[in-house]
Amino acid sequence: MRNFLLNNLYLFTMNYAILIAGTILIILFSWFLSIKFKRYHGIARFFAFESVFIIILLNYKIWFVNPFSPFQIVSWILLILSAYVVITGYLLLKRKGKPDSNFENTSLLVKSGIYGYIRHPLYLSVFLLGTGVMLKDPGPPQLILGVINLIAVYFTARIEENEMMAKFGYDYRAYMQETKMFIPFVI
C-alpha cells in the first residue's frame, strides 16, 4: 500500500512539474516571439498552445492503444496534416517573407504556396494538432480543451490580421479578400 501511494504521489508530482515547466516554456516562447515586439496575438496564441499541451498530457498514455480504431485513424490523419501544414507554412515564411528577427516578423507579405489559399496555415496546424491529439481519447476535459484551442486559434488569427493590416496596409486588406483564414475556398 505504501509503495502504491508513493508511486501515485511521484506520478502526480511529475505530471504537475511537467505542466509547470511546459507552461513556462510556452510563456517564454510567446514573450520572445511576439509580445516583446508588441505583437499581442501571442497572448491568444498562448491559450491555443497551452490547451494543446494539456491535451497531450491527458492523452499521451493511449496514443498507440487501439491503433486502428476510427478515432485513432482520424487522429493520425490530422496529426500528419498538421505537420505538413506547419512545415510548409514555416518554410515559406523563412524563404519568401524576409524575416527581420524571427520567422514570424516578416518584412514581405507572403502570398504564394499555401499562403495563396489561406492566411493562417501555422494556426491551422495548431488547430489540427490539438484536434488530432484530442481524438486520441475524446473525453469531456479533452473536448473542452479542444474548444478552447479552436477559440484561441481564431482570436489569435483575428488579432494578427489587425497587426498585419497595420504593417502592410492596403496590400494585406486586398490579400484578405483573395484568401480564406483557415480552409481554402471555405473559411
Rosetta constraint file for C-alpha pairs under 8 A:
AtomPair CA 1 CA 5 HARMONIC 6.29 0.50
AtomPair CA 2 CA 6 HARMONIC 6.16 0.50
AtomPair CA 3 CA 7 HARMONIC 5.96 0.50
AtomPair CA 4 CA 8 HARMONIC 6.18 0.50
AtomPair CA 5 CA 9 HARMONIC 6.03 0.50
AtomPair CA 6 CA 10 HARMONIC 6.01 0.50
AtomPair CA 7 CA 11 HARMONIC 6.19 0.50
AtomPair CA 8 CA 12 HARMONIC 5.98 0.50
AtomPair CA 9 CA 13 HARMONIC 6.02 0.50
AtomPair CA 10 CA 14 HARMONIC 6.04 0.50
AtomPair CA 11 CA 15 HARMONIC 6.03 0.50
AtomPair CA 12 CA 16 HARMONIC 6.35 0.50
AtomPair CA 13 CA 17 HARMONIC 6.05 0.50
AtomPair CA 14 CA 18 HARMONIC 6.06 0.50
AtomPair CA 15 CA 19 HARMONIC 6.12 0.50
AtomPair CA 15 CA 57 HARMONIC 7.79 0.50
AtomPair CA 16 CA 20 HARMONIC 6.04 0.50
AtomPair CA 17 CA 21 HARMONIC 6.03 0.50
AtomPair CA 18 CA 22 HARMONIC 5.88 0.50
AtomPair CA 19 CA 23 HARMONIC 6.00 0.50
AtomPair CA 19 CA 54 HARMONIC 7.44 0.50
AtomPair CA 19 CA 57 HARMONIC 7.85 0.50
AtomPair CA 20 CA 24 HARMONIC 6.17 0.50
AtomPair CA 21 CA 25 HARMONIC 6.32 0.50
AtomPair CA 22 CA 26 HARMONIC 6.22 0.50
AtomPair CA 22 CA 53 HARMONIC 7.62 0.50
AtomPair CA 23 CA 27 HARMONIC 6.15 0.50
AtomPair CA 23 CA 50 HARMONIC 6.71 0.50
AtomPair CA 24 CA 28 HARMONIC 6.18 0.50
AtomPair CA 25 CA 29 HARMONIC 6.06 0.50
AtomPair CA 26 CA 30 HARMONIC 6.08 0.50
AtomPair CA 26 CA 46 HARMONIC 6.54 0.50
AtomPair CA 26 CA 49 HARMONIC 7.07 0.50
AtomPair CA 26 CA 50 HARMONIC 7.10 0.50
AtomPair CA 27 CA 31 HARMONIC 6.08 0.50
AtomPair CA 27 CA 46 HARMONIC 6.76 0.50
AtomPair CA 28 CA 32 HARMONIC 6.01 0.50
AtomPair CA 29 CA 33 HARMONIC 5.89 0.50
AtomPair CA 30 CA 34 HARMONIC 5.65 0.50
AtomPair CA 30 CA 35 HARMONIC 6.28 0.50
AtomPair CA 30 CA 42 HARMONIC 5.11 0.50
AtomPair CA 30 CA 43 HARMONIC 6.90 0.50
AtomPair CA 30 CA 45 HARMONIC 7.47 0.50
AtomPair CA 30 CA 46 HARMONIC 6.26 0.50
AtomPair CA 31 CA 35 HARMONIC 4.71 0.50
AtomPair CA 31 CA 36 HARMONIC 5.32 0.50
AtomPair CA 31 CA 42 HARMONIC 7.20 0.50
AtomPair CA 32 CA 36 HARMONIC 5.60 0.50
AtomPair CA 32 CA 37 HARMONIC 7.82 0.50
AtomPair CA 33 CA 37 HARMONIC 7.43 0.50
AtomPair CA 33 CA 42 HARMONIC 7.67 0.50
AtomPair CA 33 CA 102 HARMONIC 6.93 0.50
AtomPair CA 33 CA 104 HARMONIC 7.39 0.50
AtomPair CA 34 CA 38 HARMONIC 6.56 0.50
AtomPair CA 34 CA 39 HARMONIC 4.85 0.50
AtomPair CA 34 CA 40 HARMONIC 6.50 0.50
AtomPair CA 34 CA 41 HARMONIC 7.14 0.50
AtomPair CA 34 CA 42 HARMONIC 5.23 0.50
AtomPair CA 35 CA 39 HARMONIC 5.02 0.50
AtomPair CA 35 CA 40 HARMONIC 5.31 0.50
AtomPair CA 35 CA 41 HARMONIC 7.62 0.50
AtomPair CA 35 CA 42 HARMONIC 5.73 0.50
AtomPair CA 35 CA 43 HARMONIC 7.20 0.50
AtomPair CA 39 CA 160 HARMONIC 7.57 0.50
AtomPair CA 39 CA 163 HARMONIC 7.03 0.50
AtomPair CA 40 CA 44 HARMONIC 7.61 0.50
AtomPair CA 40 CA 159 HARMONIC 7.16 0.50
AtomPair CA 40 CA 160 HARMONIC 7.68 0.50
AtomPair CA 41 CA 45 HARMONIC 6.10 0.50
AtomPair CA 41 CA 155 HARMONIC 7.77 0.50
AtomPair CA 41 CA 156 HARMONIC 4.92 0.50
AtomPair CA 41 CA 157 HARMONIC 7.29 0.50
AtomPair CA 41 CA 159 HARMONIC 5.24 0.50
AtomPair CA 41 CA 160 HARMONIC 5.39 0.50
AtomPair CA 42 CA 46 HARMONIC 5.99 0.50
AtomPair CA 42 CA 156 HARMONIC 7.16 0.50
AtomPair CA 43 CA 47 HARMONIC 7.14 0.50
AtomPair CA 43 CA 156 HARMONIC 7.79 0.50
AtomPair CA 44 CA 48 HARMONIC 6.79 0.50
AtomPair CA 44 CA 152 HARMONIC 5.46 0.50
AtomPair CA 44 CA 153 HARMONIC 7.25 0.50
AtomPair CA 44 CA 155 HARMONIC 6.29 0.50
AtomPair CA 44 CA 156 HARMONIC 5.02 0.50
AtomPair CA 45 CA 49 HARMONIC 6.20 0.50
AtomPair CA 45 CA 152 HARMONIC 6.23 0.50
AtomPair CA 45 CA 153 HARMONIC 6.40 0.50
AtomPair CA 45 CA 156 HARMONIC 5.41 0.50
AtomPair CA 46 CA 50 HARMONIC 5.90 0.50
AtomPair CA 47 CA 51 HARMONIC 5.93 0.50
AtomPair CA 47 CA 148 HARMONIC 7.47 0.50
AtomPair CA 47 CA 149 HARMONIC 6.90 0.50
AtomPair CA 47 CA 152 HARMONIC 5.86 0.50
AtomPair CA 48 CA 52 HARMONIC 6.39 0.50
AtomPair CA 48 CA 126 HARMONIC 7.28 0.50
AtomPair CA 48 CA 127 HARMONIC 7.89 0.50
AtomPair CA 48 CA 148 HARMONIC 7.00 0.50
AtomPair CA 48 CA 149 HARMONIC 4.52 0.50
AtomPair CA 48 CA 150 HARMONIC 7.39 0.50
AtomPair CA 48 CA 151 HARMONIC 7.95 0.50
AtomPair CA 48 CA 152 HARMONIC 5.00 0.50
AtomPair CA 48 CA 153 HARMONIC 5.76 0.50
AtomPair CA 49 CA 53 HARMONIC 6.08 0.50
AtomPair CA 49 CA 126 HARMONIC 7.34 0.50
AtomPair CA 49 CA 149 HARMONIC 7.53 0.50
AtomPair CA 50 CA 54 HARMONIC 6.16 0.50
AtomPair CA 51 CA 55 HARMONIC 6.20 0.50
AtomPair CA 51 CA 130 HARMONIC 7.61 0.50
AtomPair CA 51 CA 145 HARMONIC 5.39 0.50
AtomPair CA 51 CA 146 HARMONIC 7.11 0.50
AtomPair CA 51 CA 148 HARMONIC 6.66 0.50
AtomPair CA 51 CA 149 HARMONIC 5.72 0.50
AtomPair CA 52 CA 56 HARMONIC 6.19 0.50
AtomPair CA 52 CA 126 HARMONIC 7.82 0.50
AtomPair CA 52 CA 129 HARMONIC 7.35 0.50
AtomPair CA 52 CA 130 HARMONIC 4.86 0.50
AtomPair CA 52 CA 133 HARMONIC 7.60 0.50
AtomPair CA 52 CA 145 HARMONIC 7.38 0.50
AtomPair CA 52 CA 146 HARMONIC 7.55 0.50
AtomPair CA 52 CA 149 HARMONIC 6.80 0.50
AtomPair CA 53 CA 57 HARMONIC 6.36 0.50
AtomPair CA 54 CA 58 HARMONIC 6.21 0.50
AtomPair CA 54 CA 145 HARMONIC 7.82 0.50
AtomPair CA 55 CA 59 HARMONIC 6.05 0.50
AtomPair CA 55 CA 130 HARMONIC 7.26 0.50
AtomPair CA 55 CA 133 HARMONIC 6.62 0.50
AtomPair CA 55 CA 134 HARMONIC 6.12 0.50
AtomPair CA 55 CA 142 HARMONIC 5.80 0.50
AtomPair CA 55 CA 145 HARMONIC 6.82 0.50
AtomPair CA 55 CA 146 HARMONIC 7.93 0.50
AtomPair CA 56 CA 60 HARMONIC 5.46 0.50
AtomPair CA 56 CA 133 HARMONIC 6.25 0.50
AtomPair CA 56 CA 134 HARMONIC 7.74 0.50
AtomPair CA 58 CA 142 HARMONIC 7.59 0.50
AtomPair CA 59 CA 63 HARMONIC 6.70 0.50
AtomPair CA 59 CA 133 HARMONIC 7.10 0.50
AtomPair CA 59 CA 134 HARMONIC 7.35 0.50
AtomPair CA 59 CA 136 HARMONIC 6.39 0.50
AtomPair CA 59 CA 137 HARMONIC 6.17 0.50
AtomPair CA 62 CA 136 HARMONIC 6.84 0.50
AtomPair CA 62 CA 137 HARMONIC 7.36 0.50
AtomPair CA 63 CA 67 HARMONIC 7.81 0.50
AtomPair CA 63 CA 72 HARMONIC 7.91 0.50
AtomPair CA 63 CA 136 HARMONIC 6.02 0.50
AtomPair CA 66 CA 72 HARMONIC 7.26 0.50
AtomPair CA 67 CA 72 HARMONIC 5.66 0.50
AtomPair CA 67 CA 73 HARMONIC 7.05 0.50
AtomPair CA 68 CA 72 HARMONIC 6.12 0.50
AtomPair CA 68 CA 73 HARMONIC 5.93 0.50
AtomPair CA 69 CA 73 HARMONIC 6.24 0.50
AtomPair CA 70 CA 74 HARMONIC 6.23 0.50
AtomPair CA 71 CA 75 HARMONIC 5.88 0.50
AtomPair CA 71 CA 135 HARMONIC 5.59 0.50
AtomPair CA 71 CA 136 HARMONIC 6.37 0.50
AtomPair CA 71 CA 137 HARMONIC 7.94 0.50
AtomPair CA 72 CA 76 HARMONIC 6.14 0.50
AtomPair CA 72 CA 135 HARMONIC 6.76 0.50
AtomPair CA 72 CA 136 HARMONIC 5.71 0.50
AtomPair CA 73 CA 77 HARMONIC 6.30 0.50
AtomPair CA 74 CA 78 HARMONIC 6.22 0.50
AtomPair CA 74 CA 132 HARMONIC 7.22 0.50
AtomPair CA 74 CA 135 HARMONIC 7.55 0.50
AtomPair CA 75 CA 79 HARMONIC 6.16 0.50
AtomPair CA 75 CA 131 HARMONIC 7.37 0.50
AtomPair CA 75 CA 132 HARMONIC 4.14 0.50
AtomPair CA 75 CA 133 HARMONIC 6.46 0.50
AtomPair CA 75 CA 134 HARMONIC 7.84 0.50
AtomPair CA 75 CA 135 HARMONIC 5.47 0.50
AtomPair CA 75 CA 136 HARMONIC 6.28 0.50
AtomPair CA 76 CA 80 HARMONIC 6.06 0.50
AtomPair CA 76 CA 132 HARMONIC 6.55 0.50
AtomPair CA 77 CA 81 HARMONIC 6.08 0.50
AtomPair CA 77 CA 132 HARMONIC 7.66 0.50
AtomPair CA 78 CA 82 HARMONIC 5.93 0.50
AtomPair CA 78 CA 128 HARMONIC 5.55 0.50
AtomPair CA 78 CA 129 HARMONIC 6.65 0.50
AtomPair CA 78 CA 131 HARMONIC 7.28 0.50
AtomPair CA 78 CA 132 HARMONIC 5.07 0.50
AtomPair CA 79 CA 83 HARMONIC 6.29 0.50
AtomPair CA 79 CA 128 HARMONIC 6.52 0.50
AtomPair CA 79 CA 129 HARMONIC 5.40 0.50
AtomPair CA 79 CA 132 HARMONIC 5.37 0.50
AtomPair CA 79 CA 133 HARMONIC 7.46 0.50
AtomPair CA 80 CA 84 HARMONIC 6.29 0.50
AtomPair CA 81 CA 85 HARMONIC 6.11 0.50
AtomPair CA 81 CA 125 HARMONIC 7.61 0.50
AtomPair CA 81 CA 128 HARMONIC 7.32 0.50
AtomPair CA 82 CA 86 HARMONIC 6.12 0.50
AtomPair CA 82 CA 124 HARMONIC 7.51 0.50
AtomPair CA 82 CA 125 HARMONIC 4.37 0.50
AtomPair CA 82 CA 126 HARMONIC 7.08 0.50
AtomPair CA 82 CA 128 HARMONIC 5.29 0.50
AtomPair CA 82 CA 129 HARMONIC 5.59 0.50
AtomPair CA 83 CA 87 HARMONIC 6.07 0.50
AtomPair CA 83 CA 125 HARMONIC 6.95 0.50
AtomPair CA 84 CA 88 HARMONIC 6.03 0.50
AtomPair CA 85 CA 89 HARMONIC 5.96 0.50
AtomPair CA 85 CA 121 HARMONIC 6.03 0.50
AtomPair CA 85 CA 122 HARMONIC 6.81 0.50
AtomPair CA 85 CA 124 HARMONIC 7.63 0.50
AtomPair CA 85 CA 125 HARMONIC 5.78 0.50
AtomPair CA 86 CA 90 HARMONIC 5.85 0.50
AtomPair CA 86 CA 121 HARMONIC 6.57 0.50
AtomPair CA 86 CA 122 HARMONIC 5.12 0.50
AtomPair CA 86 CA 125 HARMONIC 5.53 0.50
AtomPair CA 87 CA 91 HARMONIC 6.04 0.50
AtomPair CA 88 CA 92 HARMONIC 6.26 0.50
AtomPair CA 88 CA 114 HARMONIC 7.31 0.50
AtomPair CA 89 CA 93 HARMONIC 6.27 0.50
AtomPair CA 89 CA 114 HARMONIC 6.73 0.50
AtomPair CA 89 CA 115 HARMONIC 7.39 0.50
AtomPair CA 89 CA 121 HARMONIC 5.84 0.50
AtomPair CA 89 CA 122 HARMONIC 6.09 0.50
AtomPair CA 90 CA 94 HARMONIC 6.25 0.50
AtomPair CA 90 CA 103 HARMONIC 7.44 0.50
AtomPair CA 90 CA 122 HARMONIC 7.24 0.50
AtomPair CA 91 CA 95 HARMONIC 6.04 0.50
AtomPair CA 92 CA 96 HARMONIC 5.60 0.50
AtomPair CA 92 CA 97 HARMONIC 7.06 0.50
AtomPair CA 92 CA 110 HARMONIC 7.46 0.50
AtomPair CA 92 CA 113 HARMONIC 7.48 0.50
AtomPair CA 93 CA 97 HARMONIC 4.71 0.50
AtomPair CA 93 CA 98 HARMONIC 7.38 0.50
AtomPair CA 93 CA 99 HARMONIC 7.38 0.50
AtomPair CA 93 CA 103 HARMONIC 6.31 0.50
AtomPair CA 93 CA 104 HARMONIC 7.25 0.50
AtomPair CA 93 CA 106 HARMONIC 7.08 0.50
AtomPair CA 93 CA 110 HARMONIC 6.73 0.50
AtomPair CA 94 CA 98 HARMONIC 6.44 0.50
AtomPair CA 94 CA 99 HARMONIC 6.42 0.50
AtomPair CA 94 CA 103 HARMONIC 5.65 0.50
AtomPair CA 96 CA 108 HARMONIC 7.27 0.50
AtomPair CA 96 CA 110 HARMONIC 6.22 0.50
AtomPair CA 97 CA 106 HARMONIC 4.83 0.50
AtomPair CA 97 CA 107 HARMONIC 5.99 0.50
AtomPair CA 97 CA 108 HARMONIC 4.72 0.50
AtomPair CA 97 CA 109 HARMONIC 6.11 0.50
AtomPair CA 97 CA 110 HARMONIC 5.57 0.50
AtomPair CA 98 CA 106 HARMONIC 5.40 0.50
AtomPair CA 98 CA 107 HARMONIC 5.47 0.50
AtomPair CA 98 CA 108 HARMONIC 6.03 0.50
AtomPair CA 99 CA 103 HARMONIC 5.25 0.50
AtomPair CA 99 CA 104 HARMONIC 6.72 0.50
AtomPair CA 99 CA 105 HARMONIC 5.20 0.50
AtomPair CA 99 CA 106 HARMONIC 3.85 0.50
AtomPair CA 99 CA 107 HARMONIC 5.70 0.50
AtomPair CA 99 CA 108 HARMONIC 7.81 0.50
AtomPair CA 100 CA 105 HARMONIC 5.80 0.50
AtomPair CA 100 CA 106 HARMONIC 6.03 0.50
AtomPair CA 100 CA 107 HARMONIC 6.53 0.50
AtomPair CA 101 CA 105 HARMONIC 6.43 0.50
AtomPair CA 102 CA 106 HARMONIC 7.79 0.50
AtomPair CA 109 CA 168 HARMONIC 7.34 0.50
AtomPair CA 109 CA 172 HARMONIC 7.55 0.50
AtomPair CA 110 CA 115 HARMONIC 6.45 0.50
AtomPair CA 111 CA 115 HARMONIC 4.90 0.50
AtomPair CA 111 CA 116 HARMONIC 4.81 0.50
AtomPair CA 111 CA 175 HARMONIC 7.54 0.50
AtomPair CA 112 CA 116 HARMONIC 4.60 0.50
AtomPair CA 113 CA 117 HARMONIC 7.57 0.50
AtomPair CA 114 CA 118 HARMONIC 6.32 0.50
AtomPair CA 114 CA 121 HARMONIC 7.17 0.50
AtomPair CA 115 CA 119 HARMONIC 5.48 0.50
AtomPair CA 115 CA 120 HARMONIC 7.45 0.50
AtomPair CA 115 CA 121 HARMONIC 7.20 0.50
AtomPair CA 116 CA 179 HARMONIC 6.66 0.50
AtomPair CA 117 CA 178 HARMONIC 7.94 0.50
AtomPair CA 117 CA 179 HARMONIC 5.24 0.50
AtomPair CA 117 CA 180 HARMONIC 6.46 0.50
AtomPair CA 117 CA 183 HARMONIC 7.85 0.50
AtomPair CA 117 CA 184 HARMONIC 5.22 0.50
AtomPair CA 117 CA 185 HARMONIC 7.49 0.50
AtomPair CA 118 CA 179 HARMONIC 5.33 0.50
AtomPair CA 118 CA 180 HARMONIC 4.86 0.50
AtomPair CA 118 CA 181 HARMONIC 5.21 0.50
AtomPair CA 118 CA 182 HARMONIC 5.41 0.50
AtomPair CA 118 CA 183 HARMONIC 6.38 0.50
AtomPair CA 118 CA 184 HARMONIC 5.76 0.50
AtomPair CA 119 CA 176 HARMONIC 7.47 0.50
AtomPair CA 119 CA 179 HARMONIC 6.48 0.50
AtomPair CA 119 CA 180 HARMONIC 6.31 0.50
AtomPair CA 119 CA 181 HARMONIC 5.05 0.50
AtomPair CA 119 CA 182 HARMONIC 6.71 0.50
AtomPair CA 120 CA 124 HARMONIC 6.16 0.50
AtomPair CA 120 CA 157 HARMONIC 6.79 0.50
AtomPair CA 120 CA 181 HARMONIC 5.80 0.50
AtomPair CA 120 CA 182 HARMONIC 5.85 0.50
AtomPair CA 121 CA 125 HARMONIC 6.11 0.50
AtomPair CA 121 CA 182 HARMONIC 6.55 0.50
AtomPair CA 122 CA 126 HARMONIC 6.54 0.50
AtomPair CA 123 CA 127 HARMONIC 6.36 0.50
AtomPair CA 123 CA 153 HARMONIC 5.99 0.50
AtomPair CA 123 CA 156 HARMONIC 7.93 0.50
AtomPair CA 123 CA 157 HARMONIC 7.13 0.50
AtomPair CA 123 CA 182 HARMONIC 7.91 0.50
AtomPair CA 124 CA 128 HARMONIC 6.12 0.50
AtomPair CA 124 CA 153 HARMONIC 7.67 0.50
AtomPair CA 124 CA 182 HARMONIC 5.79 0.50
AtomPair CA 125 CA 129 HARMONIC 5.92 0.50
AtomPair CA 126 CA 130 HARMONIC 6.10 0.50
AtomPair CA 126 CA 153 HARMONIC 7.44 0.50
AtomPair CA 127 CA 131 HARMONIC 6.06 0.50
AtomPair CA 127 CA 149 HARMONIC 6.48 0.50
AtomPair CA 127 CA 150 HARMONIC 6.15 0.50
AtomPair CA 127 CA 153 HARMONIC 6.72 0.50
AtomPair CA 128 CA 132 HARMONIC 5.87 0.50
AtomPair CA 129 CA 133 HARMONIC 6.09 0.50
AtomPair CA 130 CA 134 HARMONIC 5.94 0.50
AtomPair CA 130 CA 146 HARMONIC 6.31 0.50
AtomPair CA 130 CA 149 HARMONIC 6.80 0.50
AtomPair CA 131 CA 135 HARMONIC 6.15 0.50
AtomPair CA 131 CA 146 HARMONIC 6.18 0.50
AtomPair CA 132 CA 136 HARMONIC 6.90 0.50
AtomPair CA 133 CA 137 HARMONIC 7.86 0.50
AtomPair CA 134 CA 138 HARMONIC 5.42 0.50
AtomPair CA 134 CA 142 HARMONIC 5.56 0.50
AtomPair CA 134 CA 143 HARMONIC 6.85 0.50
AtomPair CA 134 CA 146 HARMONIC 6.56 0.50
AtomPair CA 137 CA 142 HARMONIC 7.45 0.50
AtomPair CA 138 CA 142 HARMONIC 5.62 0.50
AtomPair CA 138 CA 143 HARMONIC 6.02 0.50
AtomPair CA 139 CA 143 HARMONIC 6.11 0.50
AtomPair CA 140 CA 144 HARMONIC 6.16 0.50
AtomPair CA 141 CA 145 HARMONIC 6.18 0.50
AtomPair CA 142 CA 146 HARMONIC 5.98 0.50
AtomPair CA 143 CA 147 HARMONIC 6.28 0.50
AtomPair CA 144 CA 148 HARMONIC 6.29 0.50
AtomPair CA 145 CA 149 HARMONIC 6.08 0.50
AtomPair CA 146 CA 150 HARMONIC 6.26 0.50
AtomPair CA 147 CA 151 HARMONIC 6.19 0.50
AtomPair CA 148 CA 152 HARMONIC 5.94 0.50
AtomPair CA 149 CA 153 HARMONIC 5.97 0.50
AtomPair CA 150 CA 154 HARMONIC 6.22 0.50
AtomPair CA 151 CA 155 HARMONIC 6.23 0.50
AtomPair CA 152 CA 156 HARMONIC 5.93 0.50
AtomPair CA 153 CA 157 HARMONIC 6.19 0.50
AtomPair CA 154 CA 158 HARMONIC 6.29 0.50
AtomPair CA 155 CA 159 HARMONIC 6.02 0.50
AtomPair CA 156 CA 160 HARMONIC 6.08 0.50
AtomPair CA 157 CA 161 HARMONIC 6.05 0.50
AtomPair CA 157 CA 181 HARMONIC 7.81 0.50
AtomPair CA 158 CA 162 HARMONIC 6.54 0.50
AtomPair CA 159 CA 163 HARMONIC 6.48 0.50
AtomPair CA 160 CA 164 HARMONIC 6.08 0.50
AtomPair CA 161 CA 165 HARMONIC 6.08 0.50
AtomPair CA 162 CA 166 HARMONIC 6.29 0.50
AtomPair CA 163 CA 167 HARMONIC 6.24 0.50
AtomPair CA 164 CA 168 HARMONIC 5.71 0.50
AtomPair CA 164 CA 169 HARMONIC 7.35 0.50
AtomPair CA 164 CA 172 HARMONIC 6.56 0.50
AtomPair CA 165 CA 169 HARMONIC 4.68 0.50
AtomPair CA 165 CA 170 HARMONIC 7.17 0.50
AtomPair CA 165 CA 172 HARMONIC 5.52 0.50
AtomPair CA 165 CA 173 HARMONIC 6.42 0.50
AtomPair CA 168 CA 172 HARMONIC 5.52 0.50
AtomPair CA 169 CA 173 HARMONIC 6.59 0.50
AtomPair CA 170 CA 174 HARMONIC 6.11 0.50
AtomPair CA 171 CA 175 HARMONIC 6.12 0.50
AtomPair CA 172 CA 176 HARMONIC 6.12 0.50
AtomPair CA 173 CA 177 HARMONIC 6.62 0.50
AtomPair CA 174 CA 178 HARMONIC 6.52 0.50
AtomPair CA 175 CA 179 HARMONIC 6.29 0.50
AtomPair CA 176 CA 180 HARMONIC 6.97 0.50
AtomPair CA 179 CA 184 HARMONIC 7.29 0.50
AtomPair CA 179 CA 185 HARMONIC 7.58 0.50
AtomPair CA 180 CA 184 HARMONIC 5.83 0.50
AtomPair CA 180 CA 185 HARMONIC 6.39 0.50
AtomPair CA 180 CA 186 HARMONIC 6.75 0.50
AtomPair CA 180 CA 187 HARMONIC 5.24 0.50
AtomPair CA 181 CA 187 HARMONIC 5.73 0.50
AtomPair CA 182 CA 187 HARMONIC 5.83 0.50
AtomPair CA 183 CA 187 HARMONIC 5.17 0.50
